[in-house]
């Protein structure tokens, strides 16, 4: 469902509720807004979720246009073009320093695409995703202090099949606890 369709449906639900309850549309909007308000501390999570969805949309556009079978560097460069078109800030081949006991050891780790300084994107062109790719992204998340990452396998029949989202483990635990508290579990 497109965002515009969601907003249209939400507006019609608000208007229907307002009529049924004898409220003005503005009062009904305020009530609905309070019900659906993001809990304190969760705005950051919602922003990352939105950014992740936009990047997935860009990856789908690239995969739809090119299909599987090309080099990682081709998909990386095309994803960069798509992100620029969508005006999403990003950087390519971002070096991550490894620091041990306060000393920089090396700069050998590289993030394929760092989106908005918050989302790590690792591009793969492989037969199937292996657990070591997830471990790699978790390491990038810990070192970079980014909250989330995506592994995009462009060799899959569709991006949805070759997609894996990875949350930084400490933030994932907080996110899960917040969702459980919100749902009353």
N, C-alpha and C positions, 0 to 999 in steps of 0.2 A: 504494500500500500504506500502510495506517495504521501509525503508530508502534507501537501495541499488537500488530498482526499481525507486524511486524518483530521485536519483542522476543520474541513467542511462538516464532517460527521460529528465532531465534537461540538461545533457551533449549533448544529440542528438539535443535538441532544440537550444542549443548554437551553435553547429556545423552547423546546418541548417541555422541559422540566419547569421553566419559568412560567409558562402558560398554565400548566397543571397545578402548580403551587400558588399561582396568583402573584408572582414576583416580577419585578422588572428584569429584563435580560441582564442588565449590569449587576444586579444583586445575585442572580443565579450564577453569573460568571465568577463572582467573588467567592461564592460558596464552593463551586466546582474547583476553583483554583486552590482554595484552602485544603480541600480533600486530596487533591493530586499534588500538593506542594512537595518539593524534594526535602527530605529530612536534613537537618543541620549536618554538615560534614560530608554529605553525599553528592553535592554539586560537582565536586571534582571527579567523582566516578561517572556521573552522567556526561560530563564533558569528554572524558576519555572514551566512553561508549559511543558518543556521537562522532568523535574523530575517527575511531576505529571503523564505524559503519561507512563513513565517507571514503576512507582509504580502501575498504573492501569494494565499494562501488567503483572506484578508479581502477582497481585491479581487474574487476569483472569487465570493464570497458576495454582494457588492454587485451585480456584473454579472448574476449569475443572478437576483437579485430584481428588478432594474430594467430590464435589457436596455440596448441602445444608444439614443442619440437625445436624451439630456438634456444640460444644461449642465455644464461642468467643475465649477462650484461645487457643484452638486447631488451629483455623484459624490464630490467632496472631503469634503463634510459627511457623506455616508453612510459613506464610508471611515473617517472620524473616529469615528463611532458604532460601527462594527465593531471598530476598534482598541481603543476604550475597553472594549467588551464582552469582548474578548480580554485585557484588562489589559496592553496593549502601550503603553508611554509614547510620546507624540508631541506635536508642536506644529504648528499651522497657520500658513501665511503668514509664515514666518520670514524676516526681513530679513537680507540679507547686505551688510555694508559693503564698499565697494571702496576699497582702500588703495593709493596710488601714492607711492613714495618716502617712506614713513612718514606720509603725510597721507591722511586719510579724504576721499575724493572725493564719494561719495554712498551712499545706502542703497537704491537703486532695484531691486536684484535681490531676488527673493523666491522662497523654496523653497515649493512648494505644501504639502508635508507633510514634516516632519523627524521620523523615527522613531527613538526611543531615542538621540537625538543622534549617530547613526552612519549612518543610511540616508536618502538623499535620495529623495523620491518626487515625480515630476513627472507630473501628471495631464493627459491630452490627450483631446479629443473631435474627432478629425480623420479624414479619409477614409483616409489612410495615414501612417505615421511617416516623417518626412523626416530626413535626416542632421543637419540643423541642431538638432533636438531633442537628439540625442546630444551634440553640441558644447555645447549649453546645460548639460546635466547634468554634463559633464566640467568645465566652468567652475565650476559650483556645488561639485563635489567638491574641486577645487583650492582654492577660496576658503574653504570650510567645513572642510577637512581631514577630510572623511568618506571612508571607504574605498569605499563602493559606492552606487549609485543604481538606481532603477527608473523606467522610462518606462511608464506605463499608459495605453493608448488604449482608453477605454471605448466608442468608436464601432465597434470591431471586433466581428465576430460572436461571438467568445469572447475572454476576457482573454488566454489563451495566445497567440492570434494577434496581439494588440495589445500584447504585452509585450516589453520589451527591458531587460536588465540591463546596467549600465555600471559598470565598476570604474575607480577612479582609476588612470591609466596607470602611475605609478611602482609602485603596489602590485600591479597586474596582472602586471607583469614579474617581481616577486619571487615572486608566487604561482605563476606558470608555471614559474619556475626550481625552486621547491621541489617541485612536482609531478613535474617531470622527474627531479630528483634522487631522489625517493622511488621512482619507477618504474624507475630505473636507466638512463634514456635519456641 
